[in-house]
Amino acid sequence: MGLLKSVMRTLALVGKELVEVMRRPGAILSLVLGPFLVLAVFGLGYQGVKADLRTVVVVPADSGLPTDASAYEAFTARGVRIVEVATDEAGARALLENEEVDLLVIIPADAQARLEAGEQSELRVVMNQTDPVQSNYAGFLAETLAAEVNRELYRRAADEGRGYAISVGGEDLGDIPPEVIASPVTASTENIAPTTPGIIPYFGPAALALVLQHMAVALVALSVVRERRSGAMDLFRIAPVRSVELILGKVLAYGFLGAVIAASSVALLVGVLGVPLLGQLGLVAGVIGLLLLASLGLGLLISIVSDSERQAVQLSLLVLLASMFFSGFVLRIGEFNEPVQVAARALPVTHGIALLQDLLLRGEILRLWQVGALAAIAGVLLLASWGLLRREMRPA
Amino acid sequence: MTAVSDVSFEVPEGSILGVIGPSGSGKTTTIRMLMGSLAPSEGSVSVLGHDPLHFDHATRERIGYMPQQFILYPDLTAGENVDFVASLFGLLFFRRRRRVRQVLQLLDLWDARKRQAKDLSGGMQRRLELACALVHEPRLLILDEPTAGIDPILRRTIWDELHRLRGEGVTCLVTTQYVTEAEECDTVALISEGRLIAYASPADIRRQAYGGDIVEISTEATFDADVLAAMPGVHGIRQTGLRDFRVAVEDAAVAMPELVDAVAAAGGTVAAAREARPSFEEVFAELVERDRREHPVEAADGDGEASRAPSRTDAERAATATEAGLRGSDPAGHVPVEPATEGQGAASAVPTDTADTADTAAEDAALGSRGDREEVA
């Protein structure tokens, strides 16, 4: 009888949570559809390539170098668009300071003479960037530009050298084109991944993991706080309800809700957004289940330690922010130092993203230990929440 | 900070105990200790024979609780709320369905069962909370200000329902800040600033306030009522005007003709004499004022909760009350200690020096809070 009553109480708690959520459909819609809409806009709007940097080539006034932009097209690397060739460096700098152009390429005045004297010349590239990513990109382009110029110099030198070789009777050397001498090695790439998804399919599994974690954390984080504020916790203290039944009720209710959302999201990702599903559906469901459990544990913990709904919302948003930065959603975890990597791996979504990307895009789990890590996080968080709630339900 | 101190009582099975006191007096703190959500720093609490801090499930299922504020779920309908609470208290499906219908009909909420709780009026919400407290047919009902902020008609309805439940053997502990509701209770515990200042039946409380029945006498000319003080059965006299005075007597019906004769014998002429029945507002005010005179507040917080010096003996209280209030041979104004007798299953107020007496009565108590001192730090 005791077990029957316990089951009945738990089911009553599950039913209460679900009915409450159903009566507030706006919260679910904003929590689930919101991130997917953002992803869709991102996918549709992101072009996948960086805009060309508007570049001014500054040539010394008395160098005799051409001032026609088309004359420099052969030297430009991909990502650089020469908009003007100027002889006035100060005027070009003014354009750069006003952000009317992105790069200045200042051609050395005495490059030929220095080369003949056996000295290096400096091709100066000036930028006006506070964005470190853009700054690095511009630096990369400057290096590429310099390499392009050097290659052209090699080519010309090789061409002249070949003429000389022919004149002295080196017939064999004359068969090698100067382009080959200037660039004896070229690169080609081969990707052995099972799929090479586009932007949306690649970020789809990660977005799913992030949405599921955020939904679970946000919904549960508010539920206990709200009950504490309303006084319902007093009812639970007085009624023959165990803390484990409360935890179980919430986990089952929001777990069920999360499972429904996850199922429909996977269908949307695969059916509409074209995300490949190469792994077994059962494994995907298992990983999602573990991710939901761990996320619910995190939400419960937030809920129990929060004094107010505002604090619960703030902590939920902090978790979301940390997940965006450290989970591998945007930046690869390996790019962080070791302590931050450890902290990142304490987030359920870190493993959720990696596992779902593996399963959906590769068809297999590459790092099985992440399944264990996710289960361990879920266990620790749920046990901690249970312990804290149990303490809270004791007399003051 | 001490929120409640020196509060000891027992509640007989099948009776209504009214815990009455102003807002912030410590009623809810007392209830929280009874419900086991707050541990007393000293003393002991026994509810249905168990320590509330260690209630088992079976005991919890025998208790119904209605909190002071609305704690139900606003998004759930009235029916869903009651059904949810019934489930928490272990009612299985068929009994639950029957009881939900019964309590909703009883409290005139059946037609509103499909309305979300947030859409109910304040009065309906109070009734819904009462329905939730009743749905599992508790043997002990603890209601924290069930009539606060509701209209007089609904207050009447609630009290009628409590009387009906008492008739069925349910023990009720009801807190209220409406002093007039003392009349509805079998026993009244008056709490002020965290201290129990009176504990008795409503009639006895009234007598305690004035030292007995009250006879109001008006004379045709100025009269010095002190001459009546020596009369047998007179507990005290208070001059309320040049020609008006109140006399506390053992029995008004017996004493009134004797008083009229005594006034005449002393040279006065009685213009009017009647038995006074002071309202409970007056009674309560009298008792609180007396208690405040006896126990000056040492410190008080913003909620009206106070810390006080340790209580004095009853004799000291009585002496002070006599000096400050009624004059007479009897210690008028004495807040008596009436420990329940064994087998009575009754409530008792047990100050420091009478704790042992009360312990013997606790065994059969439906609900008892007893001990030397109950303090909540």
Chai-1 contact restraints between the chains, C-beta under 6 A:
chainA,res_idxA,chainB,res_idxB,connection_type,confidence,min_distance_angstrom,max_distance_angstrom,comment,restraint_id
A,K5,B,G90,contact,1.0,0.0,6.0,A-B,restraint_1
A,M8,B,S87,contact,1.0,0.0,6.0,A-B,restraint_2
A,R9,B,S87,contact,1.0,0.0,6.0,A-B,restraint_3
A,R9,B,L88,contact,1.0,0.0,6.0,A-B,restraint_4
A,A12,B,F84,contact,1.0,0.0,6.0,A-B,restraint_5
A,A12,B,S87,contact,1.0,0.0,6.0,A-B,restraint_6
A,K16,B,F84,contact,1.0,0.0,6.0,A-B,restraint_7
A,E20,B,D75,contact,1.0,0.0,6.0,A-B,restraint_8
A,R23,B,D75,contact,1.0,0.0,6.0,A-B,restraint_9
A,S230,B,I71,contact,1.0,0.0,6.0,A-B,restraint_10
A,G231,B,P67,contact,1.0,0.0,6.0,A-B,restraint_11
A,G231,B,Q69,contact,1.0,0.0,6.0,A-B,restraint_12
A,G231,B,I71,contact,1.0,0.0,6.0,A-B,restraint_13
A,A232,B,I71,contact,1.0,0.0,6.0,A-B,restraint_14
A,D234,B,P67,contact,1.0,0.0,6.0,A-B,restraint_15
A,L235,B,I71,contact,1.0,0.0,6.0,A-B,restraint_16
A,R237,B,S37,contact,1.0,0.0,6.0,A-B,restraint_17
A,I238,B,M35,contact,1.0,0.0,6.0,A-B,restraint_18
A,I238,B,Y65,contact,1.0,0.0,6.0,A-B,restraint_19
A,A239,B,L88,contact,1.0,0.0,6.0,A-B,restraint_20
A,A239,B,F89,contact,1.0,0.0,6.0,A-B,restraint_21
A,P240,B,H57,contact,1.0,0.0,6.0,A-B,restraint_22
A,P240,B,R60,contact,1.0,0.0,6.0,A-B,restraint_23
A,P240,B,E61,contact,1.0,0.0,6.0,A-B,restraint_24
A,V241,B,L88,contact,1.0,0.0,6.0,A-B,restraint_25
A,P395,B,G36,contact,1.0,0.0,6.0,A-B,restraint_26
A,P395,B,S37,contact,1.0,0.0,6.0,A-B,restraint_27
A,P395,B,L38,contact,1.0,0.0,6.0,A-B,restraint_28
A,P395,B,A39,contact,1.0,0.0,6.0,A-B,restraint_29
A,P395,B,L53,contact,1.0,0.0,6.0,A-B,restraint_30
A,A396,B,L38,contact,1.0,0.0,6.0,A-B,restraint_31
